Amino acid sequence: MRIMETDIVVIGTGPGGATVARELAKRGKGVVLLEKGKARDWSVGTPLAYAAMYDIRRSKQGILVRRGITPGGSTMIYSGNAYDPPAFLKEDLGIDLDAEVLETRKELGIRPVPESFYRHHPGTRRLVEAAGEMGHAMKPQARFIDASLCDPHCDKCLFGCKKAAKWTARSYVDEAVAHGTRLVTGCDVRGIIHSRGRVEGVQAETAKDAITIRADRVVLAAGGMGTPEILHRSGIKGAGTHFFTDPMSVLVGEMKEGPGTFREITYTFADESRKGEFVFGNVGAVNAFVAQIAAKNISAFPRGARMTKLAGMFVKLCDEPSGEIRKDGSFHKAFTPRDEHLMAQGIAAAKAVMIKAGVRPDTITVAKGIGGHPGGTAAIGRVVGTDLATDIENLYICDNSVMPVSGGIPPVLTLIALAKQFARGLR
Ligand SMILES: Cc1cc2nc3c(=O)[nH]c(=O)nc-3n(C[C@H](O)[C@H](O)[C@H](O)COP(=O)(O)OP(=O)(O)OC[C@H]3O[C@@H](n4cnc5c(N)ncnc54)[C@H](O)[C@@H]3O)c2cc1C
């Protein structure tokens, strides 16, 4: 048994945990940062990343949830799209992140990839034009991407980025470490130690040993699935319900003539006009194909289709917080009737755009229900206050689990801004 002592333990290295650790370390605080996954750099930028960094779980009701278990958390495998925080944070909860969002946009150079990239993306351009002809405005998307390092033919954001063109929370982890943070990877947090309503530390395990970390404060940032699991194991009540994932459907089909979206970057354009319900946009051919494999949908995939001719689109649903992470480690997540209805509308809209763009209707395959934004399970108003404090003194939560409902949009920019504001307020 190893024993460590520190001011603050941060659990999880996604955008929530990494940002908190970096902010605190820059202020000279003693931080121990614990991460369940290992770096596995050899897999970055290759399909092996799926085996090395992804955790993919399927609910009994058929919804997949993908997350990253590695330093940097799910940002290692995210697309890198940046959205401003959902309006309810400021309007309903009084959490104003405008200053931190602006700062982060400037710091990380968040913007759409340059128009010069689209010259290389004829299939995507065709989808965008077809959408426009049907009255859908698919607009360029702001990205956490440094275009000067990015290859417009790559489309491997979801495998990790070899060229470091995509910002990931791993760079904040590195900065935290450079400022003195002690990082322990391959370290599975088993529970929060607390007594008489006050936090005392953390119990964790590595492959080699058990570790007790004594600390004055603990910040839990293990993500929308990891955080409630740790709270359950620690006997802290109230977490796990209201689980949402923003399930996505990925469509793929073969163009009659002309190029598809092979080697074109995924999610560079989207129609956000029904943001609180669903958004839809373009998907590169390889990602569209991999999604069919992940959803075990390969038998429905068009036989003999050529990868260069495939075109993909996604529909991302703003789902109801109807799922649950349970005490026995299982999870429940199904489409509600409202979710089913909206997803069907989104799929119909995306299919119509694909057909208008020249995709053969009989080849279109749909992988339905792939969630990537787990949250809601330790929400503000239920498990934490707007200051992100739990009922256990000096135990805080700062990750996507604190969002009471889905904003229906990718949350990383919101989480960075929230974590900056939270960490700067922590004395
Ligand atoms: C394929 C994909 C594409 C995405 N694309 C985008 C996008 O373009 N834009 C966007 O904004 N969002 C995107 N997302 C979502 C985004 O990446 C996540 O919502 C975000 O990273 C969540 O941050 P988090 O801090 O809550 O948790 P995470 O990033 O999941 O980090 C949690 C960390 O905690 C660790 N952990 C878990 N349990 C334990 C434990 N017991 N002990 C120690 N550590 C533990 C995990 O290993 C992980 O590193 C995408 C997600 C996926 C899967």
The ligand as an SDF file (V2000), in Angstrom:
LIG
                    3D

 53 58  0  0  0  0  0  0  0  0999 V2000
  -16.0240   10.0290  -30.8920 C   0  0  0  0  0  0  0  0  0  0  0  0
  -16.2880   11.2830  -30.1040 C   0  0  0  0  0  0  0  0  0  0  0  0
  -16.3000   12.5200  -30.7650 C   0  0  0  0  0  0  0  0  0  0  0  0
  -16.5410   13.6920  -30.0120 C   0  0  0  0  0  0  0  0  0  0  0  0
  -16.4870   14.9090  -30.6600 N   0  0  0  0  0  0  0  0  0  0  0  0
  -16.6230   16.0480  -29.9220 C   0  0  0  0  0  0  0  0  0  0  0  0
  -16.4300   17.3230  -30.5180 C   0  0  0  0  0  0  0  0  0  0  0  0
  -16.1520   17.4360  -31.7060 O   0  0  0  0  0  0  0  0  0  0  0  0
  -16.5390   18.4220  -29.7310 N   0  0  0  0  0  0  0  0  0  0  0  0
  -16.8530   18.3500  -28.4010 C   0  0  0  0  0  0  0  0  0  0  0  0
  -16.9780   19.3920  -27.7480 O   0  0  0  0  0  0  0  0  0  0  0  0
  -17.0650   17.1420  -27.8220 N   0  0  0  0  0  0  0  0  0  0  0  0
  -16.9200   16.0050  -28.5360 C   0  0  0  0  0  0  0  0  0  0  0  0
  -17.0490   14.7890  -27.9270 N   0  0  0  0  0  0  0  0  0  0  0  0
  -17.4380   14.7390  -26.5160 C   0  0  0  0  0  0  0  0  0  0  0  0
  -16.3240   15.1350  -25.5760 C   0  0  0  0  0  0  0  0  0  0  0  0
  -15.1030   14.5490  -25.9380 O   0  0  0  0  0  0  0  0  0  0  0  0
  -16.7060   14.7320  -24.1460 C   0  0  0  0  0  0  0  0  0  0  0  0
  -18.0300   15.1350  -23.8940 O   0  0  0  0  0  0  0  0  0  0  0  0
  -15.7810   15.3940  -23.1520 C   0  0  0  0  0  0  0  0  0  0  0  0
  -14.4470   14.9720  -23.3540 O   0  0  0  0  0  0  0  0  0  0  0  0
  -16.2130   15.0570  -21.7320 C   0  0  0  0  0  0  0  0  0  0  0  0
  -15.2960   15.6050  -20.8340 O   0  0  0  0  0  0  0  0  0  0  0  0
  -15.2440   15.0910  -19.3370 P   0  0  0  0  0  0  0  0  0  0  0  0
  -14.1540   15.8500  -18.6720 O   0  0  0  0  0  0  0  0  0  0  0  0
  -16.6120   15.1240  -18.7830 O   0  0  0  0  0  0  0  0  0  0  0  0
  -14.8810   13.5390  -19.4360 O   0  0  0  0  0  0  0  0  0  0  0  0
  -13.8210   12.7060  -20.2740 P   0  0  0  0  0  0  0  0  0  0  0  0
  -13.2370   13.4840  -21.3790 O   0  0  0  0  0  0  0  0  0  0  0  0
  -14.4940   11.4200  -20.6190 O   0  0  0  0  0  0  0  0  0  0  0  0
  -12.6730   12.4500  -19.2010 O   0  0  0  0  0  0  0  0  0  0  0  0
  -12.8840   11.6550  -18.0660 C   0  0  0  0  0  0  0  0  0  0  0  0
  -11.5580   11.0100  -17.6810 C   0  0  0  0  0  0  0  0  0  0  0  0
  -11.7310   10.3340  -16.4420 O   0  0  0  0  0  0  0  0  0  0  0  0
  -11.0520    9.0860  -16.4910 C   0  0  0  0  0  0  0  0  0  0  0  0
  -11.6670    8.1510  -15.5410 N   0  0  0  0  0  0  0  0  0  0  0  0
  -12.8680    7.5470  -15.6230 C   0  0  0  0  0  0  0  0  0  0  0  0
  -13.0620    6.7320  -14.5660 N   0  0  0  0  0  0  0  0  0  0  0  0
  -11.9470    6.8380  -13.7840 C   0  0  0  0  0  0  0  0  0  0  0  0
  -11.5230    6.2180  -12.5850 C   0  0  0  0  0  0  0  0  0  0  0  0
  -12.2820    5.3190  -11.9310 N   0  0  0  0  0  0  0  0  0  0  0  0
  -10.3040    6.5460  -12.0770 N   0  0  0  0  0  0  0  0  0  0  0  0
   -9.4910    7.4430  -12.7200 C   0  0  0  0  0  0  0  0  0  0  0  0
   -9.8520    8.0450  -13.8760 N   0  0  0  0  0  0  0  0  0  0  0  0
  -11.0670    7.7450  -14.4100 C   0  0  0  0  0  0  0  0  0  0  0  0
  -11.2130    8.6490  -17.9480 C   0  0  0  0  0  0  0  0  0  0  0  0
  -10.2310    7.6960  -18.3070 O   0  0  0  0  0  0  0  0  0  0  0  0
  -11.0660    9.9730  -18.6870 C   0  0  0  0  0  0  0  0  0  0  0  0
   -9.7270   10.2330  -19.0210 O   0  0  0  0  0  0  0  0  0  0  0  0
  -16.8090   13.6110  -28.6280 C   0  0  0  0  0  0  0  0  0  0  0  0
  -16.7930   12.3710  -27.9840 C   0  0  0  0  0  0  0  0  0  0  0  0
  -16.5310   11.2150  -28.7130 C   0  0  0  0  0  0  0  0  0  0  0  0
  -16.5150    9.9050  -27.9810 C   0  0  0  0  0  0  0  0  0  0  0  0
  1  2  1  0
  2  3  1  0
  2 52  2  0
  3  4  2  0
  4  5  1  0
  4 50  1  0
  5  6  2  0
  6  7  1  0
  6 13  1  0
  7  8  2  0
  7  9  1  0
  9 10  1  0
 10 11  2  0
 10 12  1  0
 12 13  2  0
 13 14  1  0
 14 15  1  0
 14 50  1  0
 15 16  1  0
 16 17  1  0
 16 18  1  0
 18 19  1  0
 18 20  1  0
 20 21  1  0
 20 22  1  0
 22 23  1  0
 23 24  1  0
 24 25  2  0
 24 26  1  0
 24 27  1  0
 27 28  1  0
 28 29  2  0
 28 30  1  0
 28 31  1  0
 31 32  1  0
 32 33  1  0
 33 34  1  0
 33 48  1  0
 34 35  1  0
 35 36  1  0
 35 46  1  0
 36 37  1  0
 36 45  1  0
 37 38  2  0
 38 39  1  0
 39 40  1  0
 39 45  2  0
 40 41  1  0
 40 42  2  0
 42 43  1  0
 43 44  2  0
 44 45  1  0
 46 47  1  0
 46 48  1  0
 48 49  1  0
 50 51  2  0
 51 52  1  0
 52 53  1  0
M  END
$$$$
